[in-house]
Every structure is written in structure tokens, then in C-alpha cells.
């Protein structure tokens, strides 16, 4: 099953760094469209990357625009500047800096700089919180609970005492993140940072569970043991990013197909074949459309049944 990329995500397509944006029913500017008709519609092109709204859960057509092209387009069309008259309705009490950042996140995901403000601005519909570098908790606090102090801690106003000190430069805003080491998925830990544009200059493997990985000036990846003050500062002032959930071999999980409106099945996951164990405990069983963690305590039969699974 091919991966479904999220709007705003930065990905590497055929060696070129691209951003996933809405296509508005055309493929102009998409890196796949530049490879020729045969390639674009082959199993290596569009068909393998779920570009069509018919294949995607969010129902949106997407394309993969090279970062260099996006930067060129931004030079041609200046970022929309929010005016005080725009701030009304649901956002009438919001500082203009907050609304401007919301507009920026919308453009990152939608690819459209022509923002049309309504009488009642639909703050939920303009961008997807979980797909931003700040994450759901940050935007929930800022938008739902109007915790604007939290916003200005992260994005100080010009002249604010927390502004960046040129003597001790920070990495770019989108790289002010950290991630926990993972023994089994170290390469994915490093990839999560290099996908943001970081360099693995010192060849970290990302597999040290007692360290956190972040990005320092020069956009280089670094590792810091959890017991050090530096790790505490990074964890408190940067945003944590997490690897997507991935079931382990022989782990009990919930599984279901897209047409199962009212059914979930508890199965053991076969990570070698990315499917379920059969009811007889054999590998390479049924391939479900969806898998999710099993919540709560495992049932009594889980431990005994696990012993009977094929190695």
C-alpha cells in the first residue's frame, strides 16, 4: 500500500526536495509532470504517490512542487499581509501577529496566497493544526484558549527581550524541533530531521534511547543525553516531533477494512509482511486497510496465543 502524503509536508521525490500542495485540478509545476507523460502516469509516478482526491482520505488533489519553484513563486507574489480590518468575527480579539502566522500556515498547506477573509473567519478550516511544525497542542492553546503569551514566547515581537541573540544563532524556525532516539527505528529518527533540511554531518544513527536529537546552528544534527541541562532546555523550548505509530511484530492491534463501518478485529500484526497473522497463527494472513493501537489491558488469552504464533 503506497503512502499518503500530507499537505504541507516536505518530501524527496527523485532526489529533489518538494512540498506537497493542493493541485486545483492541474499538474502544472509538479515534479512528476516534468518527467514526461509515460513516467507521470506509470507505477513510478502519479499512480504510486496517491495524487488524486479519489485515492486520498482527505479528498484533495495534490502535487509535488520543487522547493526552488515555490521560492520563485513567493518572490513573484508577496505573502498576504493581514490588515487590522481583516480581524473580525471569530478572531476579533486575536493579535495581528497571530493571524499572520495562521495565514502563513494556510499558504504552506494550500499553496494559495490569495486569502479571502469572511465576516466570521473559520479558524479551523484554514489549516490543519497537526500538520504544522508547532503541532496540535500549540494551536489549540492559542486559538481555542487564546493563550497568546504562549504564541509570543515562541514568536517574540521585534525588540522583545527573548529575540534571538546574533552571537548565539538558532537554526531556522522550522528546524527548532527535537525527537527521541529509537533503537529499532533510528534511521527514521534521522530522516525526520533531514526531511526538514538538516545535515547529518556527524553520521548519527538515531538509535540511542537515552538521547534526544535536535538541530543546531549550521543546520547540523546533534545528540544530547537526557540527563544534561542542554537536553532539558531543548525539550522545553523546542517542539517535539514524533515518529508515526508503527506496530511491532506479533503485537496485538485493532484492524479493520474501509468498508467495516461497525467492526474492529483484534489481531496479531505480522511486521515482516505488513499484514495480520492468520486465525491459525500463520504469517502472511489478511491485509487490512487500517491498523490502530490496542488500548487498555491486554486480554487474558493474549499471552498464551502469542506463544503459538509462527516465528
N, C-alpha and C positions, 0 to 999 in steps of 0.2 A: 504494500500500500504506500503510495507516494505521500510525502509530507505536505501539509497545507501551511503555507507561509502567511504571516500576519501582516496587515497593513502597517507601514512604518518600519518594518523590520529591515535590517541591513544584511544582505546575503552575498555570497560569492558565486557568480554564475560564469562558468567557463573562464575562470581566472580574473574576472572583472567584478569589482565591488559595486553592488547595485542596491537601490532602495525599492521596497515593494510599495507601489502606489496604485490608486484606482485607475482603470484604463478608460472609463467613459466610452465603452464600446469601440475603441480603436486601439491598434497596436503600435501607433507611431511613437518612436523613441524607445521602445522596448528592445533590450539587447538581443532577444530571440528573433525579433523581426529583422535585425541586421544580418542574420546568418543565412538568409535565403529561404525561399518557400519550402523546399524539401526539408531542411533542418527544422524550421519553425514548427511544422506540423507532424514531425516524426516522433517516435517514442523518446527521443533525446531532448526534444524541445517542449512546446506547449503541453503536449499530451502527458509529459512526465511531471509537470510542475503545477497542475491544478490552477490554471489561469482563469478558467471560465466560471461564471457565477453558478452554473448548473452543477458544478463539481464541488463547490465550496459551501461550508456550513453557514458563512455569513451572507451568502447570496450576492457577493460583489465580484465584478470582473476586475482582474488585477494585471499589472505588467511590471517588468523589472527594468527600471531606468538607471543607467550608469550614474554613479555619484558625480562624475565630471560633468555630465549633461545637466544634472539637477542644479549644480553650482552655476552653470552658464545661464540656465533659465532664471535663477534667482537674481543674477546680475541684470537681466533684461527686465524683470518685473520685481519691483521692490516689495518687500514684505508689507502686508497691510498694517498700517499704523492705526491703532484703536484711538478713537476720539472720545472725549468725555460725553458727547451726545449719544454715543453708542451704548453707554452703560445705563440701562434702564430695565424695568420689569424684574425678572428673577435675579438679575445681577446688579441691581441699582446701588447696593452698598459695597460692591467689590472695588478694591483699588485698581486703578488703570493698569498697573504693572501685572497684576494677577490675570486680568482679562487678556492682556497682550500675550502672556505666556500660554494661555489657553488657545489663542488663535494660532500661535506657532506650532503647538502640538497638533492642532487640527490640520494644518497645512502639511506637516510631516506625514500624516497618515492618509490624507485625502489627495494631496498633490495639487490642490486648488487654492490659489491665493485670493480669489475673489469672494471674500466673506460677506454674506448678506445677513445683517442683523435684523432680527424680528422684534416686535414690540415686547414679546416675552422670550428672551434668549433661552433656548433649550440647552442648558449646560451639559446635560447627559448625552445629547446626541451629536455633539461636535467632535468629540474624540473619545477613544477607548482608553480608560484610565490604566488598565492592566498592561497595555502595550507601550506605555511611556517609560522613560528612564526613571521617573520619580516613583511610579507604582501606584497601586490602588489606595493604600493607606494614606499616602501623602495627599492625593487629590480628594479623597473622602473627607479628610480633616479640613482642607482648605475650602472646598466647595460646599459640602454638607453642613459642616460645623463652623464655617467662616473663621478658621484658625489662621488668620493672615500673618500672625507672628511667625508661625512655622514656615510660611512661604518666604518671608524676608530673612529668616535665618539661612535658608538655602540660597536665596537670590537677593542679597543685600542691595539697597538703593545706592546710587552713586554717592560716594563720600561717607557711607556708613562705616563705622569702625571695624566691621567684620569683612570689609572688602579685601580682596587678595593683595598680599604684600609682594611687590615685584621681586624682592630679594629672595623670597621663598615661593616660587611659582607653583601653581597647581596644574594638573592636566586639564584638558578641555572639559566642559561641563558634562558632556555625555559619558566621559570616562571616569567620573568620580563615583566609582562603584567598588564593591568587594564581593567575593564569593568564597565559600568554604571549600577546602580541599576534599577530594573524594577518592578513596583508594581504588574503587572499581571503575570510576569514570573520569580519571584525571585528564585525559585528552579533551573531554567535553568541557571541563572547567577552563582550560586554557583557551579553547575555541570560543567560549562565551566572551572572553576578553579580547581576543584578536578580531572577532567579528565587529567589535566596536572601534577597531583601528589601532589597537595596542600592538606592540612588538614584543615577542618572546626572546629578547636579546640574550638572556642568560639560560635559555633552554629549560625552564621549569616544566615539570611533568604534571603538576596539579593534583598529585595523589597523596599529599601529606595531610592527613585528617586533623593534625594538631596545628595547622597553619591556615591563615586566610590569604587570599591572593587579591592584589589590587594593582592599580596603575599609578606610577609616579611621573614626575616631570621628565620630559623626553619621550613620554608615551610608552615607557617600558614597564613590563610586568614585574612585580616583586612579590615575595612571600614573607609573611611575618608570623612568628609563633604567637599563639593566643595569649600567652602569659605576659607579653610585653605591653608597655603603655602605648606604643605606636599602634598596636592592633586594636586597643580599646578606642583610641581616637578615630581611627579609620572606620571602625564599626559604628561609632556614634554619629559621625558627621558625613559619612558617605552612605549611599543606598545599597542595600544588599540585593544581589541578583541570585536567583536560584535555578538550578537545573530542572528541566521538566521532569515530572514523575515518570519513572521507568520501572516496571515490575521486575523483580529478581526471579531467577529460575526456581521453580517449584513454590513460588509464593501464592498464597490464596488471595484471589482478587474477584471483584464483580466483573461480569462480562455480559454483553448484550449486542444484538444487531440493531440496525437503524429502524427496522420495521417492528421491533419489540416495544410497543407503546407502554405495556404494563408488566414487563417481566425483566428480572435481573437474575443471573445464574452465578452461583459461587463455584469457581473453577480454580484449578492449579495451573499457573502460567508456565509455558514451555518457552524459555528465552532463546533457546537455540534456533527455534523455528518461528518465533513470534506468533504463537498461537496457544490454544489451550491443550492440556493433556486430555486424552480421551477418557470416557467414563470408566474404561478398564485400566487406566493408569499408564497408557502408552503415549509416547511423544507423537508430535505431528497430528494433533487432533483438529478440532474445528477452529477456523479462523473467524473470530468475531469482529464486528465493526468497531466496538468500543470496549475499553477496559478502564476500571477505576479501582482505587484502593479499597480494601475490605475494612470497614470501620468497626470499632469496638473489639471486644474479646473474641478470639478465635473459638469456634465450636469445639466440643469435646472430641469429635471424630477427626479433627484436622491433623493432629499429631500422628495418629495411627495410619491414616490414609496417606500421609506424606511419605511414610516409610515404604509404602507399596508402589510408589511411582517408579517408572523406568529411569535408570541412570543415563 
